[in-house]
């Protein structure tokens, strides 16, 4: 009995260390502005927004998904950026080392948890990265759709600052039609509107 209590206390201590460590994700700022355009969002805000979207948009998916798994996936998918930093979607140089940096971060951060929970989170993170299961496809759709919505709401502020071409978000989202045709249609509507407004550069090879 005493041994079980000691194990329980140690699990709690590991979980608390992880909780405190992941508070750092609030200091990882992305390139996307908030809808009001006043400042850039941080990873914690982004992940919360995706979890909310996971509940709301399930009905638009072409395959059945497990919302609880997807919510967990999107809440943890950017924790590796505590060590690896945020890699901008169109940063080719950063993308070249992204996987190596993030795997090392995943080893450390998920390794802080009790073994069973650490393995589960790591498995979900790898599933997200693989982009193969229905849950991972939905999580990616959310991860990509949210910044598009915020860019649109903020007058394309981040797109304009980085000189993004319409072809770039189109290429980045080329797998979305297989996940949700209606969301893909909405994405293209947003791209077209922002090209017309001058926020996205006219469609051409970037």
Secondary structure, 3 states (H helix, E strand, C coil): CHHHHHHHHHHHHHHHHHHHHHHHHHHCEEEEECCCCCCEEEHHHHHHHHHHHHHHCHHHCCCCCCHHHHHHHHHHCCCCHHHHCCCCCCCHHHHHHHHHHHHHHHHHHHCCCCHHHHHHHHHHHHHHHHCCCHHHHHHHHHHHHHHHHHHHHCCCHHHHHHCCEHHHHHHHCCCHHHCCHHHHHHHHHHHHHHHHCCCCECCCCC
